[in-house]
Amino acid sequence: MKSKQKMSVGKRVRVPLLSLGAGALLYLLKKLAEPGVAGTAGAEAGNVLLLGGCAASLLLFLLTGFLFLRGMQKDEIVRSAAPVALYYLAAFLAEQALGLSGAEPPEWLYLPVRMFRYAEEGLRRLGFAPTLCAAPALLCPFFYAAFGKAQEPEPQPEQEQEQEKTES
C-alpha cells in the first residue's frame, strides 16, 4: 500500500487564504454598506446587513470554489479546510468565554471565517441557541470539497501485474 502523497504548501494553505481574503472583502463590504442603512430602524438595518452579507458570502464561496479549488482533489480540500474549522472553533470558544466575563469579542476575531459566520448569524436570527448554530457553521469550510476532483483509485498490485502482462 502506498503512503499518502504529501500536499504542497500552496494546496495546504489555499482554503485558509481564500477564507481570509473573502473575510476581509466581506468586512469591507459591510463597512461600506453600514452608512447606507444608517437611517433604517435598528432591527431592520441588521436584517438588511445580514441578508446582504449572506448573499455576498454565498457568492464569494461559489466564486472562490470554482476559481481556485477545481484542480484539487476532495481529500486535499478537506485537509486544507481543517485549520479553518479549528480556528472557527477556537474563535467561538473565545467569544463564549468573553461573553461570560461581560466583554465583547474584538471584531477582527472572526475575520478569517467571516464567510462562514453568516450561516451561524442567520441561524441565530431564526432563534436557535448559539451552540446549536455554531455546529453547522463549523462544517461550512468542508463544503468546499464539493468543488474538488474525485480521488483516483490506486491500482491494486494484482491489477498492476495484469497491466504489465497486457502491455508486453
C-alpha positions as a printed NumPy array, in Angstrom:
array([[  0.   ,   0.   ,   0.   ],
       [  1.395,   3.382,  -0.961],
       [  1.675,   6.137,   1.607],
       [ -0.327,   9.308,   1.179],
       [  1.371,  11.795,  -1.069],
       [  2.4  ,  14.971,   0.722],
       [  0.45 ,  18.086,  -0.111],
       [  2.32 ,  21.116,  -1.318],
       [  2.311,  24.192,   0.884],
       [  0.271,  26.057,  -1.729],
       [ -2.503,  23.493,  -1.544],
       [ -2.295,  23.224,   2.242],
       [ -2.9  ,  26.953,   2.759],
       [ -5.325,  27.507,  -0.116],
       [ -8.593,  27.293,   1.848],
       [ -7.257,  29.359,   4.779],
       [ -6.041,  32.071,   2.388],
       [ -9.314,  32.051,   0.452],
       [-11.22 ,  32.26 ,   3.717],
       [ -9.091,  35.155,   4.97 ],
       [ -9.379,  37.039,   1.68 ],
       [-13.14 ,  36.536,   1.491],
       [-13.479,  37.577,   5.136],
       [-11.558,  40.795,   4.515],
       [-13.704,  41.566,   1.461],
       [-16.934,  40.87 ,   3.371],
       [-15.752,  43.082,   6.234],
       [-15.038,  45.897,   3.78 ],
       [-18.43 ,  45.453,   2.095],
       [-20.169,  45.552,   5.478],
       [-18.369,  48.752,   6.46 ],
       [-19.295,  50.33 ,   3.131],
       [-22.948,  49.269,   3.47 ],
       [-23.443,  50.437,   7.075],
       [-23.82 ,  54.149,   6.218],
       [-26.427,  53.243,   3.587],
       [-28.696,  51.603,   6.162],
       [-27.954,  54.101,   8.943],
       [-31.368,  55.79 ,   8.558],
       [-33.203,  52.47 ,   8.778],
       [-34.695,  51.232,  12.053],
       [-32.233,  49.173,  14.124],
       [-33.614,  45.658,  13.66 ],
       [-34.44 ,  46.227,  10.015],
       [-30.943,  47.585,   9.318],
       [-29.495,  44.47 ,  10.934],
       [-31.68 ,  42.275,   8.746],
       [-30.612,  44.142,   5.607],
       [-26.933,  43.792,   6.533],
       [-27.381,  40.105,   7.406],
       [-29.227,  39.315,   4.183],
       [-26.673,  41.222,   2.109],
       [-23.832,  39.52 ,   3.95 ],
       [-25.375,  36.087,   3.402],
       [-25.809,  36.752,  -0.311],
       [-22.27 ,  38.119,  -0.69 ],
       [-20.888,  35.232,   1.359],
       [-22.616,  32.626,  -0.792],
       [-21.447,  34.35 ,  -3.968],
       [-17.854,  34.507,  -2.702],
       [-17.991,  30.873,  -1.611],
       [-19.112,  29.774,  -5.073],
       [-16.63 ,  32.013,  -6.901],
       [-13.641,  31.013,  -4.795],
       [-14.591,  27.348,  -5.049],
       [-14.953,  27.397,  -8.835],
       [-11.92 ,  29.584,  -9.482],
       [ -9.367,  28.274,  -7.01 ],
       [-10.266,  24.743,  -5.904],
       [-11.332,  22.859,  -9.015],
       [ -7.839,  21.481,  -9.603],
       [ -7.525,  19.986,  -6.126],
       [ -8.753,  16.599,  -5.009],
       [-11.538,  16.38 ,  -2.452],
       [ -9.319,  14.954,   0.278],
       [ -6.778,  17.744,  -0.249],
       [ -9.511,  20.341,   0.149],
       [-10.73 ,  18.703,   3.345],
       [ -7.195,  18.698,   4.76 ],
       [ -6.805,  22.345,   3.759],
       [-10.157,  23.289,   5.335],
       [ -9.428,  21.608,   8.684],
       [ -7.333,  24.512,  10.097],
       [-10.124,  26.94 ,   9.176],
       [-12.683,  24.852,  11.062],
       [-10.333,  24.57 ,  14.054],
       [ -9.802,  28.332,  14.037],
       [-13.564,  28.838,  13.901],
       [-13.985,  26.565,  16.919],
       [-11.272,  28.45 ,  18.844],
       [-12.837,  31.814,  17.954],
       [-16.279,  30.586,  19.005],
       [-14.954,  29.329,  22.347],
       [-13.1  ,  32.618,  22.892],
       [-16.309,  34.525,  22.136],
       [-18.238,  32.418,  24.643],
       [-15.569,  32.942,  27.306],
       [-15.514,  36.682,  26.694],
       [-19.31 ,  36.753,  26.809],
       [-19.29 ,  35.109,  30.238],
       [-16.958,  37.81 ,  31.505],
       [-19.15 ,  40.55 ,  30.028],
       [-16.624,  41.62 ,  27.392],
       [-17.271,  41.908,  23.672],
       [-15.009,  39.914,  21.339],
       [-12.84 ,  42.017,  19.028],
       [-14.263,  42.454,  15.528],
       [-11.146,  41.022,  13.868],
       [-11.564,  37.699,  15.712],
       [-13.897,  36.328,  13.045],
       [-12.221,  37.924,  10.036],
       [-10.719,  34.659,   8.703],
       [-14.071,  32.868,   8.983],
       [-16.491,  35.738,   8.315],
       [-17.746,  33.997,   5.177],
       [-18.917,  31.032,   7.262],
       [-20.03 ,  33.179,  10.195],
       [-23.053,  34.375,   8.231],
       [-24.507,  30.857,   8.421],
       [-24.237,  30.996,  12.215],
       [-25.668,  34.52 ,  12.406],
       [-28.591,  33.558,  10.179],
       [-29.435,  30.579,  12.382],
       [-29.187,  32.753,  15.496],
       [-31.571,  35.257,  13.93 ],
       [-34.037,  32.409,  13.399],
       [-33.984,  31.797,  17.162],
       [-31.644,  28.833,  17.562],
       [-29.27 ,  28.622,  20.519],
       [-25.725,  29.88 ,  19.825],
       [-24.13 ,  26.494,  20.438],
       [-26.542,  24.827,  18.013],
       [-25.828,  27.5  ,  15.407],
       [-22.074,  27.063,  15.644],
       [-22.086,  23.348,  14.803],
       [-23.293,  23.67 ,  11.178],
       [-21.137,  26.756,  10.666],
       [-18.053,  24.807,  11.799],
       [-18.669,  22.369,   8.957],
       [-19.011,  25.055,   6.27 ],
       [-15.299,  25.109,   5.302],
       [-15.553,  21.418,   4.444],
       [-18.301,  22.162,   1.899],
       [-15.511,  23.401,  -0.365],
       [-14.793,  19.716,  -1.059],
       [-17.762,  19.758,  -3.431],
       [-15.589,  21.701,  -5.884],
       [-12.761,  19.152,  -5.863],
       [-11.997,  16.254,  -8.133],
       [-12.697,  12.728,  -7.004],
       [ -9.612,  10.882,  -5.876],
       [ -8.314,   8.469,  -8.458],
       [ -8.244,   4.944,  -7.069],
       [ -4.804,   3.496,  -6.542],
       [ -4.165,   0.453,  -8.736],
       [ -4.038,  -2.777,  -6.79 ],
       [ -0.867,  -4.882,  -7.069],
       [ -2.773,  -7.609,  -8.97 ],
       [ -4.079,  -5.062, -11.45 ],
       [ -0.577,  -3.638, -11.972],
       [  0.752,  -7.104, -12.815],
       [ -2.109,  -7.726, -15.25 ],
       [ -1.489,  -4.37 , -16.918],
       [  2.211,  -5.188, -17.314],
       [  1.329,  -8.539, -18.917],
       [ -1.113,  -6.987, -21.385],
       [  1.361,  -4.234, -22.322],
       [  4.113,  -6.785, -23.082]])
